[in-house]
Amino acid sequence: MDVDDRNSASNSPVQSVNSYRSSQDGERLLRNVKGRQFAAKNESYLFPSDENEFNRLKKNHLIHLLKLGKLYVEKERVQLVMAPVEGDTKRILDLGTGSGCWAIGMANEFSHAEVVGVDLAPDPSVIPRAPINCRFEFDDINLGLEHFYDMFDIVHCRELSHGISDFPWLITEAAKCLKPGGMILVADCDCTLLNEHHEVQAPALGSGGPGESWLARALFEWNNVVKLCGCSVEFRLMGYELMHLCPLLDDAGERFHMIPIGPWQRGQTWDEIQRNHIMGRLMRETHVELISSMEIMFSTHGFPRSLIQRFKDGTKQELNDLSLHLYEKWVYSYAMRNNVPHDAIIRN
């Protein structure tokens, strides 16, 4: 059985007609725009779906592993939810799986569980290394997840708000996919950067000036474009509030982490110094690559070529010379599925 067949021949009840087979699906899932590949199923998602972007997402995944020390927050709760139960197949759903690293990691950690990663265009390079209990499906989550209702013990979303038209709806839709007693995990970052004093970093205006950041400016402009395209990024840091309001969820909570962009932050122990240095270097690399991934989006939305180049050059310079000490704030939200029937909730 070849790799593609393996991912389409599962007997799992969560199997759908959209299992990803790279040899057949690559061309119809992707469109080429100025030399980069983008998802063809949803033109409002503005990031590429190509090798360069997937490599950036893999670095992002490593950053989260270093910061959390695990694949998830609330270690004891997650492991209790995922503890084997005779007669009950444990299942994990990763929405917006991207590089697939989180799904594969969970499949390796919980080898008794079935793991499904869903994305507009999954990374084809992950399929050969996916364990037998992990598969990938392509779909536009905005169209609904009815085929997954009541099936999963864990539902995970990371950095999904910039591809979702109704993020409050998504939280409820994800909750409907959980079995009673299951757990939802949502992570997203604040595109408003902070300085080393945890104050809002001033963006570069005009030609830029001392203490102003071109990275902060680029992220500000990107956030506005994404809003214009219909994505509900204004809810990206409201996971806890949305879970608290969802009738299907109880015991909502959240964790905050400040991650340095660039290897400027020290630490109190040698291990902490090393970890901060590695995270900082990875954050610097991913943010330089992030602005490159935004280049076509800025161009197609009317930004002057000279300004786009300033975003790229200014970001690279300030992160390489460490003239600015920047933080990115990450919010990790979670909640538990209660026993309220999912059909008691109707979308407005």
C-alpha positions as CSV (number, residue, x, y, z in Angstrom):
1,M,0.0,0.0,0.0
2,D,1.6,3.3,-1.0
3,V,1.5,6.4,1.3
4,D,-1.4,8.1,-0.5
5,D,-3.6,4.9,-0.4
6,R,-2.8,4.4,3.3
7,N,-4.3,7.8,4.1
8,S,-7.5,7.0,2.2
9,A,-8.2,3.4,3.3
10,S,-8.9,3.8,7.0
11,N,-11.9,2.1,8.5
12,S,-12.4,5.0,10.9
13,P,-15.9,6.3,11.2
14,V,-14.5,9.8,10.8
15,Q,-13.3,9.1,7.3
16,S,-14.6,11.5,4.7
17,V,-14.5,11.7,0.9
18,N,-11.9,14.5,1.3
19,S,-8.9,12.5,2.5
20,Y,-5.8,14.0,1.0
21,R,-3.9,12.1,-1.7
22,S,-1.0,14.2,-2.9
23,S,-0.6,12.5,-6.2
24,Q,-4.1,13.3,-7.2
25,D,-5.2,16.4,-5.3
26,G,-2.2,18.8,-5.5
27,E,-3.1,20.6,-8.7
28,R,-6.8,21.1,-7.9
29,L,-6.1,22.3,-4.4
30,L,-3.6,24.9,-5.4
31,R,-3.3,28.0,-7.6
32,N,-0.2,29.7,-8.7
33,V,0.2,33.4,-8.1
34,K,3.4,35.2,-9.1
35,G,5.5,32.1,-8.5
36,R,4.0,31.0,-5.2
37,Q,1.2,28.5,-4.6
38,F,-2.0,29.4,-2.7
39,A,-5.0,27.4,-1.6
40,A,-7.6,27.2,-4.4
41,K,-10.6,26.4,-2.3
42,N,-10.7,29.7,-0.4
43,E,-9.3,33.0,-1.8
44,S,-9.8,34.9,1.4
45,Y,-6.9,32.9,3.0
46,L,-4.0,35.1,2.1
47,F,-0.9,33.0,3.0
48,P,0.8,30.7,0.5
49,S,0.5,26.9,0.7
50,D,4.0,26.0,-0.6
51,E,7.2,24.5,0.6
52,N,8.6,27.8,1.9
53,E,5.5,28.5,3.9
54,F,5.3,25.0,5.3
55,N,8.9,25.2,6.4
56,R,8.1,28.5,8.2
57,L,5.1,26.8,10.0
58,K,7.4,23.9,11.1
59,K,9.7,26.4,12.8
60,N,6.6,28.0,14.4
61,H,5.7,24.5,15.8
62,L,9.1,24.1,17.3
63,I,8.8,27.5,19.0
64,H,5.6,26.4,20.7
65,L,7.3,23.1,21.8
66,L,10.1,25.1,23.3
67,K,7.8,27.6,25.1
68,L,5.3,25.1,26.4
69,G,7.6,22.1,26.9
70,K,4.7,20.0,25.5
71,L,2.3,20.0,22.5
72,Y,-0.4,21.5,24.6
73,V,-1.2,23.4,27.8
74,E,-3.1,21.9,30.7
75,K,-1.0,18.7,30.6
76,E,-2.9,16.8,33.3
77,R,-6.3,17.5,31.8
78,V,-5.3,16.5,28.3
79,Q,-3.7,13.3,29.4
80,L,-6.7,12.4,31.5
81,V,-9.0,13.0,28.6
82,M,-6.8,10.9,26.3
83,A,-6.3,8.0,28.8
84,P,-7.2,4.7,27.1
85,V,-10.7,3.5,27.9
86,E,-11.8,0.0,26.9
87,G,-14.4,0.0,24.1
88,D,-13.9,3.8,23.4
89,T,-11.6,4.9,20.5
90,K,-9.9,8.1,21.4
91,R,-9.8,10.7,18.5
92,I,-8.0,14.0,18.0
93,L,-8.9,16.7,15.4
94,D,-6.4,19.4,14.3
95,L,-8.2,22.2,12.5
96,G,-6.0,24.2,10.1
97,T,-3.3,21.6,10.5
98,G,-0.8,23.5,8.2
99,S,2.5,21.7,8.3
100,G,0.8,18.7,10.1
101,C,3.5,18.8,12.8
102,W,1.1,19.0,15.8
103,A,-1.1,16.2,14.4
104,I,1.8,13.9,13.9
105,G,3.2,14.8,17.3
106,M,-0.1,13.9,19.0
107,A,-0.4,10.7,17.0
108,N,3.0,9.7,18.2
109,E,2.3,10.6,21.8
110,F,-1.1,8.9,21.9
111,S,-0.5,5.9,19.7
112,H,-3.9,4.4,20.8
113,A,-5.7,7.4,19.3
114,E,-6.9,8.3,15.7
115,V,-5.7,11.8,14.6
116,V,-7.2,13.8,11.8
117,G,-5.6,17.0,10.4
118,V,-7.8,19.3,8.3
119,D,-6.6,22.1,6.0
120,L,-7.3,23.9,2.8
121,A,-4.2,22.3,1.3
122,P,-2.2,20.0,3.7
123,D,1.6,19.8,3.4
124,P,2.2,16.8,1.1
125,S,5.7,16.3,2.6
126,V,4.2,15.2,5.9
127,I,2.3,12.2,4.5
128,P,5.3,9.9,4.1
129,R,6.2,10.4,7.8
130,A,2.8,10.4,9.3
131,P,2.2,7.4,11.6
132,I,-0.5,4.9,10.7
133,N,-3.0,6.5,13.2
134,C,-2.8,9.9,11.6
135,R,-4.3,11.1,8.3
136,F,-4.9,14.5,6.6
137,E,-8.0,15.8,4.9
138,F,-8.6,18.9,2.8
139,D,-11.6,21.0,3.4
140,D,-12.7,24.6,4.0
141,I,-13.6,24.7,7.7
142,N,-15.9,27.7,7.0
143,L,-18.3,25.3,5.3
144,G,-19.1,23.5,8.6
145,L,-18.0,20.4,10.4
146,E,-21.2,18.4,10.7
147,H,-19.5,15.2,9.6
148,F,-17.3,15.4,12.7
149,Y,-20.0,16.1,15.3
150,D,-19.7,14.1,18.6
151,M,-16.6,12.2,17.4
152,F,-13.5,13.7,19.1
153,D,-11.9,13.9,22.5
154,I,-9.6,16.8,21.6
155,V,-10.1,19.5,19.1
156,H,-7.2,21.8,18.4
157,C,-6.8,25.1,16.5
158,R,-3.7,27.3,16.2
159,E,-3.5,30.6,14.3
160,L,-6.8,29.9,12.6
161,S,-8.5,33.3,13.0
162,H,-7.0,34.8,9.8
163,G,-8.7,32.1,7.7
164,I,-12.1,32.1,9.4
165,S,-15.1,34.3,8.5
166,D,-16.9,33.8,11.8
167,F,-14.6,32.9,14.7
168,P,-17.3,32.8,17.4
169,W,-19.2,30.4,15.2
170,L,-16.0,28.3,14.8
171,I,-15.6,27.9,18.6
172,T,-19.2,26.5,18.8
173,E,-18.7,24.3,15.7
174,A,-15.5,22.9,17.2
175,A,-17.3,22.2,20.5
176,K,-20.0,20.3,18.6
177,C,-17.2,18.0,17.3
178,L,-16.3,17.0,20.9
179,K,-17.7,14.0,22.8
180,P,-18.9,14.9,26.3
181,G,-15.9,15.3,28.5
182,G,-13.7,16.2,25.6
183,M,-11.4,19.3,25.4
184,I,-11.0,22.2,23.0
185,L,-7.5,23.9,22.7
186,V,-7.1,27.2,20.8
187,A,-4.0,29.2,20.4
188,D,-3.5,32.6,18.6
189,C,-1.1,35.6,18.8
190,D,-1.6,39.3,19.1
191,C,-0.4,41.0,15.9
192,T,0.2,44.2,18.0
193,L,3.8,43.8,19.1
194,L,5.1,44.8,22.5
195,N,8.5,46.2,23.4
196,E,10.8,44.9,26.2
197,H,8.7,46.9,28.8
198,H,5.5,45.1,27.6
199,E,4.3,48.4,26.1
200,V,2.8,48.7,22.6
201,Q,5.6,49.0,20.1
202,A,5.4,52.0,17.8
203,P,5.1,51.1,14.1
204,A,7.3,52.8,11.5
205,L,5.5,55.7,9.8
206,G,6.6,57.7,6.8
207,S,10.3,56.9,6.4
208,G,10.5,55.4,9.8
209,G,12.3,56.8,12.8
210,P,14.3,55.8,15.9
211,G,12.4,53.3,18.1
212,E,9.9,52.6,15.3
213,S,9.4,49.1,13.9
214,W,8.8,48.1,10.3
215,L,7.7,44.6,11.5
216,A,5.0,46.2,13.7
217,R,3.9,48.4,10.7
218,A,3.7,45.4,8.4
219,L,1.6,43.4,10.9
220,F,-0.7,46.3,11.4
221,E,-1.3,46.7,7.7
222,W,-1.7,42.9,7.3
223,N,-4.4,42.8,10.0
224,N,-6.4,45.5,8.3
225,V,-6.2,43.7,4.9
226,V,-7.4,40.4,6.5
227,K,-10.3,42.2,8.1
228,L,-11.3,43.7,4.7
229,C,-11.2,40.1,3.2
230,G,-13.9,39.0,5.7
231,C,-11.8,37.2,8.4
232,S,-12.8,37.8,12.0
233,V,-9.3,38.4,13.4
234,E,-10.7,40.8,15.9
235,F,-11.7,37.7,18.0
236,R,-8.3,36.1,17.8
237,L,-7.5,36.8,21.5
238,M,-11.0,36.1,22.8
239,G,-10.9,32.3,22.9
240,Y,-11.6,32.3,26.6
241,E,-14.5,34.7,26.4
242,L,-16.0,32.8,23.4
243,M,-15.7,29.5,25.2
244,H,-17.1,30.9,28.4
245,L,-20.2,32.0,26.4
246,C,-20.6,28.8,24.5
247,P,-23.4,26.7,26.1
248,L,-21.6,23.5,25.1
249,L,-18.4,24.3,27.1
250,D,-17.5,24.5,30.8
251,D,-14.4,25.3,32.8
252,A,-12.9,27.7,30.3
253,G,-9.4,29.0,31.0
254,E,-6.4,30.6,29.3
255,R,-2.6,31.0,29.5
256,F,-0.5,33.9,28.3
257,H,3.1,33.7,27.0
258,M,5.4,36.4,25.8
259,I,7.8,35.2,23.2
260,P,10.8,37.3,22.2
261,I,11.4,38.0,18.5
262,G,15.2,37.7,18.2
263,P,17.8,36.3,20.6
264,W,17.9,39.3,22.9
265,Q,16.3,38.0,26.1
266,R,18.5,36.3,28.6
267,G,17.4,34.0,31.4
268,Q,18.1,33.0,35.0
269,T,19.5,29.6,34.3
270,W,21.7,28.1,31.6
271,D,18.8,26.0,30.3
272,E,16.6,29.1,30.2
273,I,19.3,31.1,28.4
274,Q,19.7,28.4,25.8
275,R,15.9,28.0,25.3
276,N,15.4,31.8,24.9
277,H,18.3,32.0,22.5
278,I,16.9,29.2,20.3
279,M,13.3,30.6,20.4
280,G,14.5,34.1,19.6
281,R,16.5,33.0,16.6
282,L,13.6,30.9,15.3
283,M,11.2,33.8,15.9
284,R,13.5,36.1,14.0
285,E,13.7,33.7,11.1
286,T,9.9,33.0,11.0
287,H,9.0,36.7,11.1
288,V,11.4,37.6,8.2
289,E,9.9,34.8,6.3
290,L,6.4,35.9,7.4
291,I,6.8,39.3,5.7
292,S,7.9,37.5,2.5
293,S,4.8,35.4,2.7
294,M,2.7,38.5,2.9
295,E,4.4,40.2,-0.2
296,I,1.9,39.0,-2.8
297,M,-1.0,39.8,-0.5
298,F,0.2,43.4,-0.1
299,S,0.9,43.7,-3.8
300,T,-2.6,42.5,-4.9
301,H,-4.2,44.9,-2.4
302,G,-2.5,48.0,-3.8
303,F,0.5,48.6,-1.6
304,P,3.3,50.4,-3.4
305,R,6.3,48.2,-4.3
306,S,8.6,50.6,-2.5
307,L,6.6,50.3,0.8
308,I,6.5,46.5,0.5
309,Q,10.3,46.5,0.2
310,R,10.6,48.7,3.2
311,F,8.5,46.2,5.2
312,K,10.9,43.4,4.1
313,D,14.2,45.3,4.5
314,G,13.2,47.1,7.7
315,T,12.1,43.9,9.4
316,K,15.2,42.1,8.5
317,Q,17.5,44.9,9.7
318,E,15.8,45.6,13.0
319,L,15.7,41.9,13.8
320,N,19.3,41.2,12.8
321,D,20.8,44.2,14.6
322,L,18.5,43.7,17.6
323,S,18.0,47.5,17.7
324,L,14.5,46.8,19.0
325,H,13.6,44.3,21.7
326,L,10.2,42.9,20.6
327,Y,7.7,40.5,22.1
328,E,4.8,38.6,20.5
329,K,2.0,37.7,22.9
330,W,0.4,34.3,22.6
331,V,-2.9,33.3,24.2
332,Y,-3.7,29.6,24.8
333,S,-7.4,29.0,25.6
334,Y,-9.1,25.8,26.6
335,A,-12.4,24.4,27.9
336,M,-14.2,21.2,28.5
337,R,-17.2,19.8,26.7
338,N,-20.3,19.4,28.8
339,N,-23.4,17.1,28.2
340,V,-25.6,19.7,26.5
341,P,-26.7,18.2,23.1
342,H,-25.1,19.9,20.2
343,D,-28.4,20.2,18.3
344,A,-29.5,22.6,21.1
345,I,-27.3,25.2,19.5
346,I,-28.5,27.0,16.3
347,R,-26.3,29.2,14.2
348,N,-27.6,32.7,13.9
